Every structure is written in structure tokens, then in C-alpha cells.
Amino acid sequence: MAFGIGAAIYLALPAEPPAAVGFAVLALAGALVAACARWSLGRPLTIALSLTAFALAGFAAGKLRTDSVRAPIAPAGGGVRTIEGFVVDVASPGQGGPRLLLAPIQISGLSPAETPIRVRVTLQDDDTLPAPGTVVSVRGMLNAPPPPPPASPGSYDFARDAFFDGIGGVETSHDCDRWSCAPRAGVATPRVAAIMTRRASTIVRKLPLFCDWAEVVIVRG
């Protein structure tokens, strides 16, 4: 619980602290643990210092995790842009239609340093969903408007979840062209996505047979 409280304190900060703060807090947590292990401080004080160390570790973990997943974010109100990329996953459909998670190869108007590593794209209802590993080209409005803030304090925050998932843009597509091609040299994402999708499909197909077998085993004892 103390670890989670420390992480919650970090997430509630009004401004992002410098990276050095995360390492300093982590070092302080380690010092408290070392003090508890080295000296006999009495049970109450040892418990208090241990809980403080866990809280500090949670704070440091939140900060270091944030720095490790930091990735480019497409500018708000980016207008109409064309995205070429690999389909990483087919997300659950939203109110606007079916959705894809793309690993962009390039985005028109953005340099490689400005290109997000993941973009979530909402397609038209009549679009056929491409399989993971497929290369697609979609054209639509990127981050226009940007993701909305939470509806109320403490409610679901899509922008925060998207940040930690590496999603740097949301696009509503007007046109979607897709074609399969061999992945570029050194790019493992489409291969992994395609393999995972095939494995998941196999599990889903065989799951009813497994459930029937398990039911027979349970009934027969």
C-alpha cells in the first residue's frame, strides 16, 4: 500500500519534476532500508522507516517509468495527415467505428524525431479490418481535436493511459489503403504482431474443446 501511495503522490504532482529527483528519491529509499538492516532501531521506528522507504520507492518508480516510456506526441490540431505504418493490434471498436493500433513508418508533415511510436486510428464502419502485421496507409485528422481531459476528478484519463502505452496520436481516418509486404529489415513489430494474432486465434478456436474436455473430467471425477 505504501508503494502505491508513493506512486499516487507522483501522479498527483502539478508539475513534472526533473529526472534527477527520481534517482535521488530512490537513493533515499535505499538508504532507509540499509539503516533498518544495519541498526536496531526498535520495532515501531523500523516499521515507520520501512513504510516510508516503500512510499519513496513508489514515487521513484512512477518517475522513472514515466521517463522510460516518454515518446514523441503529435501536435494538437495537426490537421489532415497521411500515416503509413504496420498494424500492431485491432483494438475494440469505439463509438466512431473500428479502431487500429499502428506503428507508424512515416507521417506526412512530421520528421522522424517527431513521429509517434504508436497511433490509434478510427476507421469508417464499412472498412474491412486489416490483420496485424499488414502495412496500411490511412489519411485523416490527427489529434484534431486532441484527446479530452477526464470528465471529473479521478475519472478515466485516456491521455494518461495513452502516454504510458506509447500512443502519441489519435486519428479519425477518411481513407484507408492496405497492402501486405515483407517487413523492412530489422523491423520485428509486424512479425511479432502476426504471430501473436495467429496464436490467439488458435487458442480461441480450441478453447471450447478444452472447456468441454474439462467439464467431462470434472463430471466424471
LUMVONU-251167 format. One record per residue (C-alpha): residue in one letter; x, y, z. Coordinates in steps of 0.25 Angstrom, whole numbers, padded with zeros to 4 digits, always signed. Example, Ala and Ser with C-alpha at 12.3 -4.5 7.8 and 13.67 -1.06 7.14 Angstrom:
<atoms>
A+0049-0018+0031/S+0055-0004+0029/
</atoms>
This chain:
<atoms>
M+0000+0000+0000/A+0011+0010+0003/F+0018+0007-0010/G+0004+0010-0017/I+0003+0023-0009/G+0016+0028-0013/A+0013+0026-0028/A+0000+0033-0026/I+0007+0045-0020/Y+0016+0045-0032/L+0004+0045-0042/A-0003+0056-0034/L+0008+0066-0035/P+0004+0079-0042/A+0017+0079-0050/E+0027+0069-0055/P+0040+0068-0046/P+0054+0067-0052/A+0059+0053-0055/A+0070+0055-0044/V+0058+0055-0034/G+0055+0041-0037/F+0069+0036-0035/A+0070+0044-0022/V+0057+0038-0016/L+0061+0024-0020/A+0075+0026-0013/L+0068+0031-0001/A+0059+0019+0000/G+0071+0010-0001/A+0078+0018+0010/L+0066+0016+0019/V+0065+0001+0016/A+0080+0000+0019/A+0078+0007+0032/C+0067-0002+0036/A+0076-0014+0033/R+0089-0009+0040/W+0084-0003+0053/S+0074-0008+0063/L+0064+0004+0063/G+0052-0003+0070/R+0040-0009+0064/P+0031+0004+0063/L+0042+0012+0056/T+0047+0001+0047/I+0032-0001+0042/A+0031+0014+0040/L+0044+0015+0032/S+0041+0003+0024/L+0027+0009+0020/T+0034+0022+0017/A+0044+0015+0008/F+0033+0007+0001/A+0026+0020-0002/L+0039+0027-0007/A+0041+0015-0016/G+0027+0016-0022/F+0030+0031-0024/A+0043+0028-0031/A+0037+0016-0039/G+0026+0025-0045/K+0036+0036-0049/L+0046+0026-0055/R+0035+0019-0062/T+0030+0032-0068/D+0043+0035-0073/S+0045+0022-0079/V+0033+0022-0087/R+0034+0036-0092/A+0031+0037-0107/P+0028+0048-0117/I+0014+0053-0117/A+0007+0058-0130/P+0004+0073-0129/A-0011+0076-0125/G-0019+0081-0137/G-0010+0075-0147/G-0020+0075-0158/V-0021+0064-0169/R-0009+0055-0170/T-0005+0042-0176/I+0000+0031-0168/E+0008+0019-0173/G+0010+0008-0163/F+0009-0006-0158/V-0004-0011-0151/V+0001-0015-0137/D-0013-0018-0132/V-0028-0018-0135/A-0034-0010-0123/S-0048-0012-0118/P-0058-0003-0126/G-0062+0011-0121/Q-0074+0020-0123/G-0067+0025-0136/G-0065+0011-0142/P-0054+0000-0143/R-0040+0004-0138/L-0026+0000-0141/L-0013+0002-0133/L-0002+0006-0143/A+0013+0006-0142/P+0016+0018-0152/I+0027+0017-0162/Q+0025+0031-0166/I+0014+0042-0164/S+0013+0054-0174/G+0018+0067-0169/L+0026+0061-0157/S+0040+0058-0157/P+0045+0044-0151/A+0048+0051-0138/E+0034+0056-0137/T+0027+0043-0141/P+0020+0036-0130/I+0023+0021-0128/R+0009+0017-0127/V-0004+0024-0133/R-0018+0019-0131/V-0027+0021-0143/T-0042+0020-0144/L-0047+0015-0157/Q-0060+0016-0165/D-0071+0006-0161/D-0071+0000-0175/D-0055-0002-0175/T-0050-0016-0175/L-0041-0018-0163/P-0027-0022-0167/A-0019-0033-0160/P-0008-0029-0150/G+0005-0029-0158/T-0001-0022-0170/V+0004-0009-0175/V-0006+0001-0177/S-0007+0016-0182/V-0018+0024-0175/R-0022+0038-0177/G-0030+0046-0167/M-0030+0057-0156/L-0018+0055-0146/N-0021+0060-0132/A-0032+0069-0136/P-0037+0071-0126/P-0027+0065-0116/P-0032+0055-0106/P-0041+0061-0096/P-0038+0062-0081/P-0044+0054-0070/A-0059+0056-0069/S-0058+0058-0054/P-0046+0058-0044/G-0041+0044-0042/S-0049+0038-0054/Y-0043+0031-0066/D-0032+0039-0073/F-0030+0034-0087/A-0018+0043-0089/R-0010+0038-0077/D-0013+0023-0082/A-0009+0027-0096/F+0004+0033-0091/F+0008+0021-0083/D+0004+0012-0095/G+0013+0020-0104/I+0001+0025-0112/G+0005+0039-0117/G-0007+0042-0126/V-0021+0039-0129/E-0026+0039-0144/T-0040+0039-0150/S-0038+0032-0164/H-0045+0036-0176/D-0038+0027-0186/C-0030+0014-0183/D-0022+0007-0193/R-0015-0006-0189/W-0006-0016-0195/S+0003-0027-0190/C+0018-0026-0192/A+0031-0032-0186/P+0035-0025-0173/R+0047-0015-0174/A+0060-0021-0170/G+0061-0020-0155/V+0047-0017-0152/A+0041-0029-0143/T+0028-0022-0139/P+0019-0027-0151/R+0025-0041-0150/V+0022-0042-0135/A+0008-0036-0136/A+0005-0046-0147/I+0010-0058-0139/M+0002-0053-0127/T-0010-0052-0134/R-0009-0066-0140/R-0006-0072-0127/A-0018-0064-0120/S-0028-0069-0132/T-0023-0083-0129/I-0026-0082-0114/V-0040-0076-0117/R-0043-0087-0127/K-0038-0098-0117/L-0044-0092-0104/P-0058-0098-0106/L-0052-0112-0108/F-0043-0110-0095/C-0056-0106-0087/D-0064-0118-0092/W-0052-0127-0088/A-0050-0120-0074/E-0065-0122-0072/V-0065-0137-0075/V-0053-0138-0066/I-0060-0131-0054/V-0073-0138-0056/R-0066-0152-0057/G-0057-0149-0045/
</atoms>
